[in-house]
């Protein structure tokens, strides 16, 4: 499966540089479909004019962001 993730330009840049390598999101219905090995396609907002691809290597679930 492939999932598109839109990132603001500042976050996109630190992902691109390899500084940020973990993505945390609310486990809504869409994200519950993710599995290890799936592809994430990050698009740079506001124009979605740059793209990065990553593979899901692990999934962790937490009760809150805290």
C-alpha positions as CSV (number, residue, x, y, z in Angstrom):
1,X,0.0,0.0,0.0
2,X,1.1,3.6,-0.6
3,X,0.0,6.5,1.6
4,X,0.4,10.2,0.7
5,X,1.4,12.4,3.6
6,X,1.5,16.2,3.1
7,X,4.1,18.0,5.1
8,X,4.7,21.7,5.7
9,X,7.9,22.9,4.1
10,X,9.9,23.2,7.3
11,X,9.1,19.7,8.4
12,X,9.6,18.4,4.9
13,X,13.2,19.8,4.9
14,X,14.2,18.1,8.1
15,X,12.8,14.8,6.8
16,X,14.8,15.4,3.6
17,X,18.0,16.0,5.6
18,X,17.5,12.9,7.6
19,X,17.1,14.8,10.9
20,X,13.6,13.6,11.4
21,X,13.0,9.9,10.7
22,X,9.9,9.2,12.8
23,X,6.4,10.3,11.9
24,X,3.7,10.4,14.6
25,X,0.1,10.6,13.6
26,X,-3.3,10.0,15.2
27,X,-4.3,6.4,14.5
28,X,-7.4,7.3,12.6
29,X,-9.2,4.9,10.2
30,X,-6.9,5.8,7.3
31,X,-3.7,5.1,9.2
32,X,-5.0,1.9,10.7
33,X,-4.5,0.4,7.3
34,X,-0.7,0.9,7.4
35,X,1.5,-2.1,7.6
36,X,5.2,-2.6,7.9
37,X,6.7,-2.5,4.3
38,X,4.1,0.0,3.1
39,X,5.4,3.1,1.2
40,X,4.9,6.6,2.5
41,X,5.0,9.4,-0.1
42,X,5.8,12.8,1.5
43,X,4.7,15.9,-0.5
44,X,6.0,19.3,0.4
45,X,3.3,21.9,1.0
46,X,1.9,24.3,-0.2
47,X,2.3,23.2,-3.8
48,X,3.2,19.5,-3.4
49,X,6.1,20.2,-5.7
50,X,8.7,18.0,-4.0
51,X,8.4,14.4,-3.1
52,X,10.2,12.0,-0.8
53,X,9.5,8.3,-0.4
54,X,10.0,6.1,2.7
55,X,9.1,2.6,3.8
56,X,7.3,1.8,7.0
57,X,9.8,-0.2,9.1
58,X,7.9,-0.2,12.5
59,X,4.6,0.8,14.0
60,X,4.1,1.8,17.6
61,X,0.8,2.7,19.3
62,X,0.5,5.0,22.3
63,X,-2.5,6.2,24.4
64,X,-1.5,9.9,23.9
65,X,1.1,12.1,22.4
66,X,2.4,12.8,25.9
